[in-house]
Amino acid sequence: MSKMANTEGKYPHLRVDDDEFETVIEPPGGPVFDAARAEKAVRELLIACGEDPDRDGLVETPARVARAYQEMFAGLHTNPDAVLDRTFDESHEELVLVTDIPMYSTCEHHLVPFHGVAHVGYIPDERGRVTGLSKLARLVDLYAKRPQVQERLTSQIADALDHKLAPRGVIVVVEAEHLCMAMRGIRKPGARTTTSAVRGILKTSPVTRAEALDLIKARR
């Protein structure tokens, strides 16, 4: 079975799957991506910058940018939390942690990328209910595929886990470089921003939180 994201057409959706099952997250009833409008806007932006959108090399640029934006902002047309709908009772009582999840997002202030890694962990509920490990990465990906700020992105991932899994604790740490700092403005390439969000016992217990943070640091 082909396992690919399908975002073609006016009503993009995300195909979510792994080795055991496949789920399609349908877009909500809200706005959909308007490719024609996006192309017109990019053409006008090129003109505003002093370029000729009809010259060789730029003729297809508006369409290319529209397709890129449709992919980059695919998270606007999905319900990211739905990837956590499938759970398993495994009687696991200790921390589940996935580190170094690649993350690419777009700063909503300047519409330029920020990128880095996310570390996502949780302590299951009393039943030991867990979700697929790939679902943690998908959750990061879907919330990142929106106009974002890093602080909100971090909290959204943590809140989704807290709401959908009702775990005893949640920890999310995101480390990223922002190109709005690296390529413009203050121009400090290499500067990284770290944000964290903790819920439940990982917020109230310093010992438990320290253990999780030590495991994240140990990967270096």
ABEGO torsion letter per residue (X at the ends): XBBBBBABEABBBBBBBBAABBBBBBBBABBBBBAAAAAAAAAAAAAAAGBBAABBGAAAAAAAAAAAAAAAAAAAABBAAAAAABBBBAGBABBBBBBGBBBBBBBAAAGBBBBEBBBBBBBBBAAGBBBBAAAAAAAAAAAABBBBBAAAAAAAAAAAAAAAAGBABBBBBBBBBBAAAAABEAGBBGBBBBBBBBBEAAAABAAAAAAAAAAAAAAX
